């Protein structure tokens, strides 16, 4: 197995750098749609986790536009990124390499949080907080959905999302 097997974990870590709850929300959505992840994580099948992750993902998207929203690089923001990236990175890693996937995702998310914050601040100076946040939301959610869609698979016997 090559190190390229951990690319999905790195990609979801990049998503977590800008929106800490989006990786968890996209994986929860995929699980609700009957998709499975390569890595084995029992937590992903618990209903409370799935719906909680979705609620936190939506809450973060709304809260990010508030003037009082803290920077993503404050301690709690980084802690949320570590947790979300770690769980999502482990889920997207090949079976048996979940710890490596978590590590890669975290190692991607934390330093990129500083880079994505710098980019967001530049965008805020040009177009304002809400418009820059909406653009960032669209890009990050699209990247999260694309990563999850590409690196998960339909469970056997689950209804297909494709049109018949």
C-alpha positions in Angstrom: 0.0 0.0 0.0 1.4 3.4 -1.0 1.2 6.7 0.8 -1.2 7.9 -1.9 -3.8 5.9 -0.1 -3.8 8.7 2.5 -4.7 11.4 0.0 -8.4 11.4 1.0 -7.4 12.0 4.6 -5.2 14.9 3.6 -8.0 16.4 1.4 -10.5 16.2 4.3 -7.9 17.8 6.5 -7.7 20.7 4.1 -11.5 21.0 4.4 -11.3 21.0 8.2 -8.8 23.9 8.0 -11.5 26.3 6.9 -14.6 24.7 8.4 -14.1 22.5 11.4 -17.4 20.7 11.3 -17.8 20.2 7.6 -15.8 17.0 7.4 -18.0 15.4 10.1 -21.2 16.7 8.5 -20.2 15.4 5.1 -19.3 12.0 6.4 -22.5 11.9 8.5 -24.5 12.8 5.3 -22.8 10.1 3.4 -23.5 7.5 6.1 -27.2 8.6 6.1 -27.2 8.1 2.3 -26.0 4.5 2.7 -22.4 5.1 1.8 -19.5 3.4 3.6 -16.0 4.7 4.3 -12.8 2.6 3.9 -11.8 3.1 7.5 -13.7 1.4 10.3 -15.2 3.7 12.9 -18.1 2.6 15.0 -18.9 6.2 16.0 -20.0 7.0 12.4 -23.0 4.6 12.7 -24.4 6.1 15.9 -27.6 8.2 15.1 -26.8 10.8 17.7 -23.4 11.4 16.1 -24.8 11.6 12.6 -27.5 14.1 13.4 -25.3 16.0 15.8 -22.6 16.4 13.2 -25.1 17.7 10.7 -26.5 20.2 13.2 -23.0 21.4 14.1 -22.1 21.7 10.4 -25.1 23.9 9.7 -24.5 25.9 12.9 -20.9 26.6 12.0 -21.9 27.8 8.5 -24.4 30.3 10.1 -22.2 31.3 13.0 -19.2 32.1 10.9 -20.9 35.2 9.4 -21.4 36.8 12.9 -19.1 39.7 13.8 -18.4 38.0 17.1 -17.2 34.7 15.5 -13.6 33.9 16.7 -10.7 33.3 14.4 -10.3 29.6 13.5 -6.8 29.6 15.0 -8.0 30.2 18.6 -7.4 27.2 20.9 -11.0 25.9 20.7 -11.1 26.4 16.9 -7.9 24.4 16.5 -9.1 21.7 18.9 -12.3 21.3 16.9 -10.3 21.0 13.7 -8.1 18.4 15.3 -11.1 16.3 16.4 -13.0 16.6 13.2 -10.1 16.1 10.9 -8.9 13.2 12.9 -12.2 11.3 12.8 -12.9 12.1 9.2 -9.2 11.4 8.2 -9.4 8.0 9.9 -12.7 7.2 8.2 -11.3 7.9 4.8 -8.0 6.0 5.3 -7.7 2.3 4.2 -8.8 -0.3 6.8 -6.0 -0.8 9.2 -4.4 2.6 8.5 -7.0 4.7 10.4 -4.4 6.1 12.8 -2.2 7.2 10.0 -5.2 8.8 8.2 -6.1 10.7 11.3 -2.5 11.9 11.7 -2.3 13.1 8.0 -5.6 14.9 8.3 -4.6 16.7 11.5 -1.2 17.6 10.1 -2.9 19.1 7.1 -5.7 20.9 8.9 -3.8 22.8 11.6 -1.2 24.6 9.5 -3.7 25.2 6.7 -6.0 26.9 9.2 -3.6 29.7 9.4 -3.3 30.0 5.7 -7.1 29.8 5.1 -7.6 32.5 7.8 -5.1 34.8 6.1 -7.0 34.3 2.8 -10.3 34.9 4.5 -9.0 38.1 6.1 -7.9 39.4 2.7 -11.2 38.6 1.2 -13.0 40.3 4.1 -11.1 43.5 3.5 -12.2 43.5 -0.1 -15.8 42.3 -0.1 -16.8 42.1 3.6 -17.4 39.4 6.2 -20.7 37.9 5.0 -19.9 37.7 1.3 -16.4 36.3 1.9 -17.8 33.8 4.3 -20.4 32.7 1.7 -17.8 32.3 -1.0 -15.6 30.3 1.4 -18.6 28.2 2.5 -19.4 27.3 -1.1 -15.8 26.3 -1.8 -15.2 24.4 1.4 -18.6 22.5 1.3 -18.1 21.6 -2.4 -14.6 20.3 -1.6 -15.9 18.3 1.3 -18.8 16.8 -0.6 -16.5 16.0 -3.6 -14.0 14.3 -1.4 -16.6 12.2 0.4 -18.4 11.4 -2.8 -15.2 10.3 -4.5 -13.7 8.3 -1.7 -16.8 6.5 -0.2 -18.8 3.8 -1.8 -22.4 2.7 -1.8 -23.1 -0.1 0.7 -24.3 -3.3 -0.8 -28.1 -3.5 -0.6 -28.5 0.2 0.1 -30.6 2.3 -2.2 -28.6 4.0 -4.9 -28.5 7.8 -5.3 -28.3 7.5 -9.1 -31.4 7.9 -11.2 -32.8 4.7 -12.6 
